[in-house]
Amino acid sequence: MSETATQQLTKKDFTSDQEVRWCPGCGDYAILRSMQKALPQLDEKKENYVFIAGIGCSSRFPYYMDTFGFHTIHGRAPAIATGVKLANPDLQVWQITGDGDALAIGGNHFIHAIRRNIDINILLFNNEIYGLTKGQFSPTSQTGIKTKSNPHGITDSPFIPTQLALGAGATFIARIPDTNPKGMQIVFLDAEKHRGTSLVEILQNCVIFNDKTFGDVTGKDVKHDMQLYLEHGKPMIYGKESDKGIILNGLKLETVTIGENGITEDDLLIHDAHEPDICLHMMIANMNVPEFPVAMGVIRAVKKLTFDEGMKAQLEENIQTAKFRSSDELFNSGDTWEVK
């Protein structure tokens, strides 16, 4: 955290003068508003925020935030974000990306940013389609769906972004739908407070090319039974009547109903986001309908040395132990000669 902000910021302070140009009904609007409402809740100067994006519908985000920002090239935003953070560690760096930008052409940059644990926040807008280029399938598109680039249906299996991140050694992963503005604000704040790479997967609806792709999770009639909002230290309970939960049966998760077969709230699994071992977090991240509710909120938040902390410590050590203190000392060391 840098110096305390000298004035109370508001949503208006983070709203740029640019016309927001997404399709009417796009989930990106809700994400933008949630971010603009979340940042004033942090004790940080406005000029310390930087938003960096790649290519895609989501990547227009920096234009609409009245902060510093870069609209970079396809898939390469993590490299730019890493450079910005290393050049000025006091900056709060947010990378904005989509499922195509991050997991296809940018897949290598994505996993290595997470592996290094550089202190940046990655917001992954996952709509399971290429929206900007008009409806081709993406790395997260579900098997069998028909798109403009696969009119007979997709035959390969999709990435699960949180699963991929855990495999790369993620220290913070969260998931939230674009239909939960308050939940987004909470998750964004948690991500910013975490030291290290924070990945927030946002289930985002594309009304034009993949409408209601998350309808079986976010629909008003099913959301209470198909979403499990996680809170560290609390039992995994869900349902419209808060009468359902998750237990660990041997090495597998299982859904139960409180009051049936002698099950009580005390039998439910307690969420431990701070557990270093990824096994349980992987199982929770992989839960999916219709067998399980989809896990929302912070799935994992563990402490680990960040890439920028390691670089800073290494530089400081090298400065203390360096044989030469300046370029002049280096150039005039050892054998020298003069050309006349």
Secondary structure as GFF3:
##gff-version 3
##sequence-region A 1 340
A	DSSP	three_ten_helix	11	14	.	.	.	ID=ss1
A	DSSP	alpha_helix	28	38	.	.	.	ID=ss2
A	DSSP	three_ten_helix	39	41	.	.	.	ID=ss3
A	DSSP	three_ten_helix	46	48	.	.	.	ID=ss4
A	DSSP	beta_strand	49	53	.	.	.	ID=ss5
A	DSSP	three_ten_helix	57	60	.	.	.	ID=ss6
A	DSSP	alpha_helix	61	64	.	.	.	ID=ss7
A	DSSP	beta_strand	68	71	.	.	.	ID=ss8
A	DSSP	alpha_helix	77	87	.	.	.	ID=ss9
A	DSSP	beta_strand	92	98	.	.	.	ID=ss10
A	DSSP	alpha_helix	99	100	.	.	.	ID=ss11
A	DSSP	pi_helix	101	105	.	.	.	ID=ss12
A	DSSP	alpha_helix	107	116	.	.	.	ID=ss13
A	DSSP	beta_strand	121	126	.	.	.	ID=ss14
A	DSSP	alpha_helix	161	167	.	.	.	ID=ss15
A	DSSP	beta_strand	172	177	.	.	.	ID=ss16
A	DSSP	alpha_helix	181	193	.	.	.	ID=ss17
A	DSSP	beta_strand	198	203	.	.	.	ID=ss18
A	DSSP	alpha_helix	215	218	.	.	.	ID=ss19
A	DSSP	alpha_helix	223	226	.	.	.	ID=ss20
A	DSSP	beta_strand	227	230	.	.	.	ID=ss21
A	DSSP	beta_strand	237	238	.	.	.	ID=ss22
A	DSSP	beta_strand	244	249	.	.	.	ID=ss23
A	DSSP	beta_strand	252	257	.	.	.	ID=ss24
A	DSSP	three_ten_helix	265	267	.	.	.	ID=ss25
A	DSSP	alpha_helix	279	286	.	.	.	ID=ss26
A	DSSP	beta_strand	294	301	.	.	.	ID=ss27
A	DSSP	alpha_helix	307	321	.	.	.	ID=ss28
A	DSSP	alpha_helix	327	331	.	.	.	ID=ss29
###
